[in-house]
Amino acid sequence: MELTTEHMGGRIRIERMLRGYSLDELAELVHTTYSKLLIWEEHAIHGMTAENLAWLEACLQRKAEWLVTGHISAGNDTPASDPMVALVSYFEGLDRCSQRATLDFLRRNYLPDDDGLDR
């Protein structure tokens, strides 16, 4: 599956990978199943509840508005020039191998390497 921000599932997948969560780990944190999370990442948000979305927002540290629409409205406390949005958009132009290498680099150099609570 190509990493893209064109749909909500792609945004969830990219954010999950950037934070180093497996499907199993994030599913548990979001109070859902592995299979439902996998379905959400593959374009369909069937069965997603408001509670699931709130947990995704908290765990992925991204506004629900951005996860759902890919946009951030004026007045939202996350600026439209958010560097993470630019970084995620950058992925759309990369081939799969380059996407993996970039994610590995970001994990090694920019994500805390502690007990996993600060992902």
N, C-alpha and C positions, 0 to 999 in steps of 0.2 A: 504494500500500500504506500503510495506516494505521500509525503508530508506536504500538506497544503492548508491554507487558512480560508479556503473558499466556502467551507461549511463548518457548522458547529463541531461535528465529530473530529475534523482535522485539527481544529483549535484545541480541543480537549486532548487529543493524542500528543500534539507537539508540547503542550504545557506539561502533561504527565511525564513525557520523556525528558524534558529539560530539568525536571525536578528529580529524576531518577526513580520514579515509582514504577513498579511492574503493574500489569493489569490487576493482578490479585491484590496487591497492596492498596492501590487506589480504590478498588471496588469495596474493600473492607472499610476504608476511611469514609467513603461516601454512602455506606449502608446499602449497598446493592450487591449484585453478583458479578462474577467475572464475565459471564456470557452477556448480561445486560450492558455492561460497560463496553464490551467489544462491539456490540450492536450500535451503541451510541457513537462510537468512534468511526463506524462504517456508514455514517450519514443519517441513520434513523434514530430519533430520540423518543421512540415509543416506550412508554412505561416510565419515563423520567418524571419525577415529582418535583414540586417546588423545593421540598426538603433536600432532594438529591442535588438540585442546582445550587442551593445554599451551601451544601457541603463541598461541592466542586469548587465554588468560589473561594471558600476558606482554605481548602487543601492546596489549590493551585495558585492561590494568591493573585487571582485575576478577577476583575469585575464580571458579574454575571452578564451584564449588558454586552461586554466584549465577547464573552464565550458564546452567547446566543446570536448576536448580530455581526460581530466582527468590527463593530464601530463603537466609538465612545462619544457620547453627546456632550455638547457644551455644558459647562457647569458641573460635570462629573468630577470627582476629586482625583481621577487619573487623567493626566493631560493627554490630549490627542497626539502629542509628539512623544509619547511613551517609547523609550528605546526598545522595550521588549516587543512592542507591536512592530517596530521596524525590523528587528531581528527575525521575528517569526515570518514576516513578509519576505525577507531575504531567502528563506528556505525554499520558497516556491520556484526559484530559478536554479536550484541545485539538483544535480542527479542524486540518486539514492546513496551512493557511496560517499559523496561529499557531505550529504546530510548527516550520515552516521559519524563521520570523522569530526564534523563541527560539533555535534552533540557530545561526543566523547571529550573533546577539548574543553567545552564549556563546563561539563561535569567535573573534570579534573582540576580546572583552574578557578572556577567561580562559585561552585556550590560547596557549602560546608560539609566537611567529612567527619561528622560526629555521629551521634546515635540515631540520626535520621529524623529527629523532631523538627529540625529547622530547614526543611527542604524548600 
